[in-house]
Amino acid sequence: MNKVDFENRVISVHDNLALRDDGSVIAMYEVPASIISSMDVEGKIKFKKRTEAVFASLAPNLSFDIGMLPVPINLEERFGALLEDCADDTYDMALYFLEKTNEDLYGSIGQLINYKFFMTIPLKSFEVSGDIKQMLKDAWGRFKEKAVAVVRQTLEFEMNWYEAYDKANRDLELNLSLIQGRKTTKKETGFYQRVDYLRGLNYNRDEEIASIESSVQNIDDTVIEPLSNGVIGLKNSYGKSLVKALPIANMPNVVNNIHLVEHAQKLPFPIELHWKFHFSKMKGAFSLASKGERASDRIKENQIEAYENGSNQKGSLATARIILDEMTDGVDNREALCQLPSDFCSCRSKYERG
């Protein structure tokens, strides 16, 4: 088996900001789930329009990610809070029923989870000196610990890198307030960078946070093992788990009423859902306008060929023309258009054959 270390690129965390080894900075926000009835069509439309306005405001950032993560619910902790309110003469009885409830829930449906949504937005990179970049590039492999220590000292204590992003971060917070976006704390930011390495594994949240606070290098304290059929194995001190990402390869031409999150949350097992938004360029050879012109030329050639051969025009060709016209109108109106690759991510502690 070919085993490889999967190195984390984060070298410093400050509140909801994370500094990566290439000098780039990302901002992390938690967005609370909105409770909308599955039958409330108008409510869904209003929510989508509000969300669309927020997303459009992020176009200057060029890209951003959204992740829907299944977060385990710690019932023992919540039950412990309830026990604090019990009178002495009812404590033993309350403890018995709460323990029995906890046991029955885990026995019948397994680990309880709560889906949380996080947005990760890249902020514009500041200039890191060439010496620091070269030092990091040369030393990261064999002398990772020493390199990180030197770079962190330079960036945090001499440059205070996070201060350069204060205004951009406040502007983001204002834009995301429309969907109640909240800046993650320093503990949360570090922990959710670590979650990628804990998929399908049992873990203690407080212990993980303490480990990251002692050293940011502990974020990637795991080994990835490539397996067959696109499955990868995660291995660390908690044991092993299996992870598989399933990209959404094909989407229908009209996606107005596809409620992907709603369908994902109805699945009988925990699953992650990720979106990567990439705003399209408005100018240049690779802009949407240029791509649209080239696509229009190809469609015209196919239409002429079909006419000359006396054959009927394919339905797919007509559909392509409609979509292209819609896109062209959007470009002309200076609308923010983006590409949206998405994927599901499923975790298991062992192979399950159907």
C-alpha positions as CSV (number, residue, x, y, z in Angstrom):
1,M,0.0,0.0,0.0
2,N,1.2,3.5,-0.8
3,K,0.9,5.5,2.4
4,V,1.4,9.3,2.3
5,D,1.3,12.0,5.0
6,F,-1.5,14.5,4.3
7,E,0.1,17.8,5.5
8,N,-2.0,20.6,6.8
9,R,-1.2,24.0,5.2
10,V,-2.3,26.2,8.1
11,I,0.6,27.6,10.1
12,S,-1.3,30.2,12.3
13,V,-4.8,30.9,13.5
14,H,-6.2,34.1,14.8
15,D,-9.9,34.3,15.7
16,N,-11.7,33.3,12.5
17,L,-8.6,33.8,10.3
18,A,-6.2,31.1,9.2
19,L,-2.8,31.8,7.6
20,R,-1.5,29.2,5.1
21,D,2.1,28.4,4.2
22,D,1.9,30.3,0.9
23,G,0.9,33.5,2.7
24,S,-2.8,33.3,1.8
25,V,-5.4,33.9,4.4
26,I,-8.9,32.4,4.7
27,A,-11.8,33.7,6.9
28,M,-14.2,31.2,8.4
29,Y,-17.9,31.9,9.3
30,E,-20.6,29.7,10.6
31,V,-24.0,30.2,9.0
32,P,-27.0,28.9,11.0
33,A,-29.4,26.6,9.3
34,S,-32.7,28.2,8.4
35,I,-35.8,26.3,9.4
36,I,-38.2,26.3,6.4
37,S,-41.1,23.9,6.0
38,S,-40.6,21.5,3.0
39,M,-44.1,22.7,1.9
40,D,-43.3,26.4,2.1
41,V,-42.4,27.1,-1.5
42,E,-42.6,30.8,-1.1
43,G,-40.3,30.7,1.9
44,K,-37.7,28.7,0.0
45,I,-37.8,31.2,-2.8
46,K,-37.3,34.2,-0.5
47,F,-34.4,32.5,1.3
48,K,-32.7,31.7,-2.0
49,K,-33.0,35.3,-3.2
50,R,-31.5,36.6,0.1
51,T,-28.7,34.0,-0.1
52,E,-28.1,34.9,-3.8
53,A,-27.6,38.6,-2.9
54,V,-25.0,37.6,-0.2
55,F,-23.2,35.4,-2.6
56,A,-23.1,38.1,-5.3
57,S,-21.4,40.4,-2.7
58,L,-18.5,38.0,-2.5
59,A,-17.6,38.3,-6.2
60,P,-14.6,40.5,-5.4
61,N,-13.1,37.6,-3.4
62,L,-13.2,35.5,-6.6
63,S,-14.1,32.2,-4.8
64,F,-15.4,30.7,-1.6
65,D,-16.4,27.3,-0.1
66,I,-19.4,26.1,1.7
67,G,-19.4,22.9,3.8
68,M,-22.3,21.1,5.4
69,L,-20.8,19.1,8.2
70,P,-22.4,16.4,10.4
71,V,-21.4,17.4,14.0
72,P,-21.9,14.8,16.7
73,I,-24.2,15.8,19.5
74,N,-22.8,15.2,23.0
75,L,-25.9,14.0,24.9
76,E,-23.9,13.2,28.1
77,E,-22.8,16.8,28.3
78,R,-26.4,18.1,27.8
79,F,-27.9,15.5,30.3
80,G,-25.2,16.6,32.8
81,A,-26.5,20.2,32.6
82,L,-30.1,18.9,33.3
83,L,-28.9,17.0,36.3
84,E,-27.6,20.1,37.9
85,D,-31.2,21.3,38.2
86,C,-32.4,18.2,39.9
87,A,-33.2,18.1,43.6
88,D,-31.2,15.8,45.8
89,D,-34.2,13.5,46.5
90,T,-34.8,13.0,42.7
91,Y,-31.2,13.0,41.5
92,D,-30.8,9.2,41.4
93,M,-34.1,8.6,39.6
94,A,-33.3,11.4,37.0
95,L,-29.8,9.9,36.5
96,Y,-31.2,6.5,35.8
97,F,-33.7,7.7,33.2
98,L,-31.2,10.0,31.5
99,E,-28.7,7.2,31.2
100,K,-31.4,4.8,30.0
101,T,-32.5,7.4,27.4
102,N,-29.0,7.9,26.2
103,E,-28.4,4.1,25.9
104,D,-31.7,3.6,24.0
105,L,-31.0,6.4,21.6
106,Y,-27.5,5.2,20.7
107,G,-28.8,1.7,20.4
108,S,-31.6,2.5,18.0
109,I,-30.2,5.2,15.8
110,G,-26.5,5.4,16.6
111,Q,-24.6,8.7,17.0
112,L,-26.8,11.7,17.0
113,I,-25.7,14.5,14.8
114,N,-26.5,18.1,14.0
115,Y,-25.7,19.6,10.6
116,K,-23.8,22.8,10.6
117,F,-22.8,25.1,7.7
118,F,-19.5,26.9,7.3
119,M,-18.3,29.3,4.8
120,T,-14.6,29.7,4.0
121,I,-13.7,32.8,2.1
122,P,-10.2,33.6,0.8
123,L,-8.9,37.1,1.6
124,K,-6.4,38.9,-0.6
125,S,-2.8,37.7,0.1
126,F,-0.4,40.2,1.6
127,E,3.3,40.2,0.6
128,V,5.5,37.7,2.4
129,S,9.2,38.3,1.8
130,G,10.9,36.1,-0.7
131,D,13.3,34.9,1.9
132,I,10.5,33.5,4.1
133,K,8.8,31.8,1.1
134,Q,12.1,30.2,0.0
135,M,12.9,29.1,3.6
136,L,9.5,27.6,4.0
137,K,9.7,25.8,0.6
138,D,13.1,24.3,1.4
139,A,12.5,23.4,5.0
140,W,8.8,22.3,5.1
141,G,9.5,18.7,4.3
142,R,12.4,17.6,6.6
143,F,12.4,20.5,9.1
144,K,8.6,21.2,9.3
145,E,8.5,21.9,13.0
146,K,11.5,24.3,12.9
147,A,10.2,26.0,9.8
148,V,6.8,26.6,11.2
149,A,8.2,28.0,14.5
150,V,10.4,30.5,12.6
151,V,7.7,31.6,10.2
152,R,5.1,31.9,12.9
153,Q,7.4,34.1,15.0
154,T,8.1,36.3,12.0
155,L,4.5,36.6,10.9
156,E,2.8,36.9,14.2
157,F,5.1,38.8,16.4
158,E,6.9,41.1,13.9
159,M,4.2,41.5,11.2
160,N,1.0,40.8,13.1
161,W,-0.4,39.4,9.9
162,Y,-4.0,39.4,11.0
163,E,-4.1,43.2,11.5
164,A,-3.9,43.6,7.7
165,Y,-7.2,41.8,7.3
166,D,-9.2,43.6,9.9
167,K,-11.2,45.8,7.5
168,A,-11.8,43.0,5.0
169,N,-13.0,40.7,7.8
170,R,-15.4,43.4,9.1
171,D,-16.7,44.0,5.6
172,L,-17.3,40.2,5.2
173,E,-19.1,40.1,8.6
174,L,-21.4,42.9,7.5
175,N,-22.2,41.2,4.1
176,L,-22.9,37.8,5.8
177,S,-25.1,39.4,8.5
178,L,-28.0,39.1,6.0
179,I,-27.8,35.3,6.5
180,Q,-26.8,35.6,10.1
181,G,-23.2,34.6,9.5
182,R,-21.0,34.5,12.6
183,K,-17.2,34.6,12.8
184,T,-15.8,31.4,14.3
185,T,-13.7,31.7,17.4
186,K,-10.0,30.8,17.4
187,K,-10.8,27.4,19.0
188,E,-13.5,26.7,16.4
189,T,-11.4,27.8,13.4
190,G,-8.5,25.4,14.4
191,F,-10.9,22.6,15.3
192,Y,-12.8,22.6,12.0
193,Q,-9.5,22.6,10.1
194,R,-8.8,19.4,12.1
195,V,-12.2,17.8,11.4
196,D,-11.1,16.8,7.9
197,Y,-8.7,14.4,9.6
198,L,-11.3,13.0,12.0
199,R,-13.9,11.8,9.5
200,G,-15.5,8.6,10.7
201,L,-13.4,8.5,13.9
202,N,-14.4,8.8,17.5
203,Y,-12.8,11.8,19.2
204,N,-13.0,14.1,22.2
205,R,-13.6,17.7,21.1
206,D,-12.0,19.3,24.1
207,E,-8.8,17.1,23.7
208,E,-8.6,18.0,20.0
209,I,-8.9,21.7,20.7
210,A,-6.2,21.5,23.5
211,S,-3.9,19.7,21.1
212,I,-4.3,22.3,18.4
213,E,-3.8,25.1,20.9
214,S,-0.5,23.5,22.0
215,S,0.7,23.3,18.4
216,V,-1.0,24.1,15.1
217,Q,0.9,21.3,13.6
218,N,-1.4,18.8,15.3
219,I,-4.1,19.7,12.9
220,D,-2.8,17.1,10.5
221,D,-2.0,14.4,13.0
222,T,-3.1,11.6,10.8
223,V,-2.0,9.4,7.8
224,I,-4.0,8.9,4.6
225,E,-3.9,5.5,2.9
226,P,-5.2,5.3,-0.7
227,L,-7.4,2.3,-1.1
228,S,-9.4,0.9,-4.0
229,N,-12.5,2.3,-5.7
230,G,-11.6,5.9,-4.8
231,V,-11.7,5.1,-1.0
232,I,-9.1,6.5,1.3
233,G,-8.3,5.3,4.8
234,L,-7.7,7.7,7.7
235,K,-5.5,6.4,10.6
236,N,-4.5,8.1,13.8
237,S,-4.5,7.3,17.5
238,Y,-8.3,6.8,17.5
239,G,-8.2,4.0,15.0
240,K,-9.1,3.8,11.3
241,S,-12.0,5.0,9.1
242,L,-12.9,5.0,5.4
243,V,-13.8,8.1,3.5
244,K,-15.1,8.5,-0.1
245,A,-15.9,11.7,-1.9
246,L,-18.6,11.5,-4.6
247,P,-18.5,14.5,-7.0
248,I,-21.8,15.5,-8.5
249,A,-20.9,14.9,-12.1
250,N,-24.1,15.8,-13.9
251,M,-26.8,18.4,-13.1
252,P,-30.0,19.1,-15.0
253,N,-30.1,22.2,-17.1
254,V,-32.8,23.7,-14.9
255,V,-31.9,23.5,-11.2
256,N,-34.4,26.0,-9.8
257,N,-36.3,23.6,-7.6
258,I,-33.6,21.1,-6.7
259,H,-33.3,21.2,-3.0
260,L,-30.0,19.4,-2.6
261,V,-29.4,20.1,1.1
262,E,-32.9,18.9,1.9
263,H,-32.4,15.6,0.1
264,A,-29.0,15.1,1.7
265,Q,-30.3,15.6,5.2
266,K,-33.0,13.0,4.6
267,L,-30.4,10.3,4.0
268,P,-30.3,7.6,6.8
269,F,-26.6,8.2,7.5
270,P,-24.4,11.2,8.2
271,I,-22.9,12.8,5.1
272,E,-20.9,15.9,4.2
273,L,-21.9,18.2,1.3
274,H,-19.4,20.7,-0.1
275,W,-19.7,23.4,-2.7
276,K,-16.8,25.4,-4.3
277,F,-17.9,28.7,-5.8
278,H,-15.6,30.1,-8.5
279,F,-16.7,33.4,-10.0
280,S,-16.1,33.7,-13.7
281,K,-13.9,36.3,-15.2
282,M,-15.6,39.1,-17.0
283,K,-12.7,40.0,-19.3
284,G,-10.0,38.2,-21.2
285,A,-9.6,35.1,-23.3
286,F,-11.0,32.9,-20.5
287,S,-13.9,35.1,-19.6
288,L,-17.5,34.0,-19.9
289,A,-18.0,36.5,-22.8
290,S,-15.1,34.9,-24.8
291,K,-16.2,31.4,-24.0
292,G,-19.8,32.3,-25.0
293,E,-18.6,33.7,-28.4
294,R,-16.7,30.5,-29.1
295,A,-19.6,28.3,-28.0
296,S,-22.0,30.4,-30.2
297,D,-19.7,29.8,-33.2
298,R,-19.7,26.0,-32.6
299,I,-23.5,26.0,-32.2
300,K,-24.0,28.0,-35.5
301,E,-21.7,25.5,-37.3
302,N,-23.7,22.6,-36.0
303,Q,-27.0,24.2,-37.0
304,I,-25.7,25.0,-40.5
305,E,-24.4,21.4,-40.9
306,A,-27.8,20.0,-39.8
307,Y,-29.6,22.3,-42.2
308,E,-27.4,21.4,-45.2
309,N,-27.8,17.7,-44.5
310,G,-31.5,18.1,-44.3
311,S,-31.6,16.6,-40.8
312,N,-33.6,17.7,-37.8
313,Q,-31.9,19.9,-35.2
314,K,-31.1,17.9,-32.1
315,G,-33.0,18.9,-29.0
316,S,-29.6,19.2,-27.1
317,L,-28.5,21.8,-29.6
318,A,-31.6,23.9,-29.1
319,T,-31.2,23.6,-25.3
320,A,-27.6,24.7,-25.6
321,R,-28.6,27.8,-27.6
322,I,-31.2,28.7,-24.9
323,I,-28.6,28.3,-22.1
324,L,-26.0,30.3,-24.0
325,D,-28.5,33.1,-24.6
326,E,-29.3,33.2,-20.9
327,M,-25.6,33.3,-20.0
328,T,-25.0,36.0,-22.6
329,D,-27.8,38.1,-21.1
330,G,-26.2,37.7,-17.7
331,V,-22.8,38.8,-18.9
332,D,-24.3,41.8,-20.6
333,N,-26.1,42.8,-17.4
334,R,-22.9,42.4,-15.4
335,E,-24.4,39.7,-13.2
336,A,-22.1,37.7,-11.0
337,L,-21.9,34.2,-12.6
338,C,-20.0,31.3,-11.1
339,Q,-19.0,27.7,-11.6
340,L,-20.2,25.4,-8.8
341,P,-18.5,22.0,-8.5
342,S,-20.0,20.0,-5.6
343,D,-19.5,16.7,-3.9
344,F,-20.8,14.4,-1.2
345,C,-18.4,12.9,1.3
346,S,-19.3,9.7,3.2
347,C,-17.4,8.0,6.1
348,R,-17.5,4.5,7.5
349,S,-15.5,2.6,10.1
350,K,-15.5,-0.5,7.8
351,Y,-16.6,-1.7,4.4
352,E,-20.3,-2.4,4.1
353,R,-21.2,-4.5,1.1
354,G,-24.8,-4.2,-0.2
